[in-house]
Amino acid sequence: MKQENAGLLDDKNTLQRELQAASTYIQSIESKCYEANRTSLELLQQVRMLEAEVETLKAYIIDLKARIAVYIPVKTDAIDMKLAEYINNYPDRQKLKIMFMRESEGVYEFGSKRIHVKVSGSKI
């Protein structure tokens, strides 16, 4: 009976150690799960903030597209600088539906046509 009792006591101690190890493991898993959930919530908040920023930027882009475009010249090209001055100071710019696209110095695409531009004195 004493031997059987000692065996059962050993089994009980073994089970208690295994239970303690399992409890420690579960606590560490719960801690990792908590940290992962907290990180997920922080990332979700950041995504929501970035989505709001994207929507703001989209609205800003739409607003910019609705405005009249500004021709930005190549600073080293005197012809392009003069053309930009003319286009950007044109009195009724909303009537300018076709944009000039610079190909090279003095050569532009205007709509579907290629044109050559030169400056004579202070005039285009």
N, C-alpha and C positions, 0 to 999 in steps of 0.2 A: 504494500500500500504506500509506503514511504517512497519507494522508487517511482511508482506511478504518479504520486503527488509531486515529486521533484521534476519528473518529465513534463507534467502539466504546467508547473511553475516556469520551467525553461521555455515551453511553448508560449506561455503568457508573456514573458519578457521579450521573446522574439517578436511576437505580434505587436507589442507596445512599441518596440524600436521601429518596426516596419510602418506602424501607424504614424509615429512621430516623423519619420522620413517622408511619408506620403503627405502629411500635413505641411511640412516645410516646402515640399515640391509644389503643392497646390498654392500655397501662399506666394511663392516666387512667380508662378504662372499668373496668378491674379494680379500681382504687382505689374508684371509685364503687360498684361491685358489692359490694366488701368492706364499705364503710360501710353500704350498704343492708341487707346480711345481718346486720351487727352490730346495727343499729337494730331489725330484725325480731326478733332474738333477745331484745333488751331488752324490746320490746313484748310478746312472747310470755310472758316472765317476769312482767311486770306483769299481763297477762290472767290468768295462772294464780294469782297472788296475789289478784287481785280475785275470781276464781271461788271461791277458798277462803274469802274474806271473805263472799261472798254465801251460801255454804253455812252458814257460822257464823251469819249473821244469820237465815237461814231457820230454823235449829234454835232460835235465840233466840225468834223469833216464834212458832213452834210451842209452845215452853215457856210463853211468855206467854199464849197462847190457852188453854193447859191450866189456867192459874191462874184464880182467881176475879177477875172484873173489878171495877174500882173506879169508883164513880160520881163524876165530876168536875163540881162545880156551877159555875154562873155566879156569880161573886163578888159581883155587884151585886144579886142576887136573893135576898132573905131566905128565901123559900119554898124555893127550890132548894137553898140552903145547909142548911136544916133537913132536907129530903128526903135529901140526900147523907149527912148525919150519920146519919140513921136507916138508910139502906141499907148504908152502909159499916160500921156497928156492929151490924148484924143478927146475932144469935148463930149461926144456921145458914144462912150465906149460900149454900151450895151448893143449897139448896132454892129460891133465887130464880132461876127459869128465865127469867122475862120481865123485860126491862129497861124502865125508864122512859125515854121520849124527850121532852125538853122541847120544847114548841112555842112557848109564850110564858109570861109570868109567871103561875104558878098553873095553866097548862093543859099537860097531859102526855098522851102516847100510851102506854098500858100494854097491851102486846100489840096487839090490834086495837080496843081501846076508847079513847075520849078521855075523860079524867077531869079534874076540877077539884080542885085541892088548895089548902087554906088553912091557915094557922098560927093557932091560937087559944091565946094564952098562950105556953107553950113546947111545945105538942103540935101534931102534924099532924092 
